[in-house]
Amino acid sequence: MSTLLEVNGVSVSFDGFRAINNLSFAIGLPELRAVIGPNGAGKTTFMDIVTGKTKPDEGIVRWAESAQSLLSMTEAKIARAGIGRKFQRPTVFEDQTVWDNLRVALSKPRGPFAAMFDRVTPEDRKRIDEIAGEIGLSGHLSRMAGILSHGQKQWLEIGMLLAQDPKLLLVDEPAAGMTTEERNHTADLLKRLAKSHAVVVVEHDMDFVRRLDCRVTVLHEGSVLSEGSLDHVMADERVIEVYLGR
Ligand SMILES: Nc1ncnc2c1ncn2[C@@H]1O[C@H](COP(=O)(O)OP(=O)(O)OP(=O)(O)O)[C@@H](O)[C@H]1O
């Protein structure tokens, strides 16, 4: 496993308040990592920094694949470099079919001819079928996205991210609002994806984190408080103090 993303000594303040404080974090390819921590710990700001939405005041954010700093890159360029983000609320195109949603999301170099006619190639169809299989929506391709269940919309959005061929996926609270069955499907999907991607999952639901069965990073006041297996961090007095409660 080689390091894909390296964050080193990063800090950012908003109006004098240090939301991220000398944060260091690294993830390899492939790897699954859960990021947990109390409200206001800096989880969202951390993802904002990685995706280029927020620029830190100091520190290094390196995309190890090319040893390139992400700090000088725009959000669009960072996304093209292979970092995909899924926000908590699904934002699929509700009045289009599952198939169309995936087609629109496909990332591919388009020649002028293909772009002009928006041609769907046999490779596109194959890729859409593959992704639909991966996310468990093969039997739903012709359905309107708007009538999918909440869980199915979340999986479709993960599929739309996959269509962009990211190397790193940042997934924000995927289990929120899901049934137990949907949560289990989501955990299994993320574990499968993490066999060939780096996947960072921000989550509050500890049962879900346990099911991910991966290394856990605990953030608190903008820094890493503890890191290791879920059992390791749950036994850490500092984590119990600030997050889990006694
Ligand atoms: N743009 C901003 N301006 C001012 N303060 C901000 C801004 N963004 C974040 N903060 C503050 O930074 C801190 C970290 O916020 P952040 O949203 O990253 O935490 P979080 O761990 O994602 O919390 P939650 O679990 O509630 O989503 C909070 O105190 C928040 O109020």
The ligand as a Gaussian input file, in Angstrom:
#p B3LYP/6-31G(d) Opt

LIG

0 1
 N      -16.662000      29.000000       7.289000
 C      -16.583000      28.975000       8.606000
 N      -16.587000      30.145000       9.323000
 C      -16.490000      30.128000      10.653000
 N      -16.388000      29.022000      11.393000
 C      -16.375000      27.839000      10.753000
 C      -16.470000      27.745000       9.336000
 N      -16.428000      26.435000       8.986000
 C      -16.314000      25.739000      10.145000
 N      -16.281000      26.576000      11.196000
 C      -16.115000      26.177000      12.606000
 O      -15.037000      25.261000      12.662000
 C      -15.305000      24.208000      13.575000
 C      -15.200000      22.888000      12.876000
 O      -16.349000      22.712000      12.077000
 P      -16.619000      21.428000      11.174000
 O      -17.907000      21.671000      10.463000
 O      -15.423000      21.156000      10.348000
 O      -16.794000      20.287000      12.273000
 P      -17.368000      18.813000      12.101000
 O      -16.432000      17.919000      12.833000
 O      -17.625000      18.521000      10.673000
 O      -18.737000      18.888000      12.904000
 P      -20.108000      18.087000      12.658000
 O      -19.890000      16.692000      13.182000
 O      -21.084000      18.851000      13.509000
 O      -20.452000      18.139000      11.204000
 C      -16.691000      24.486000      14.171000
 O      -16.525000      25.138000      15.402000
 C      -17.319000      25.396000      13.145000
 O      -18.253000      26.263000      13.742000

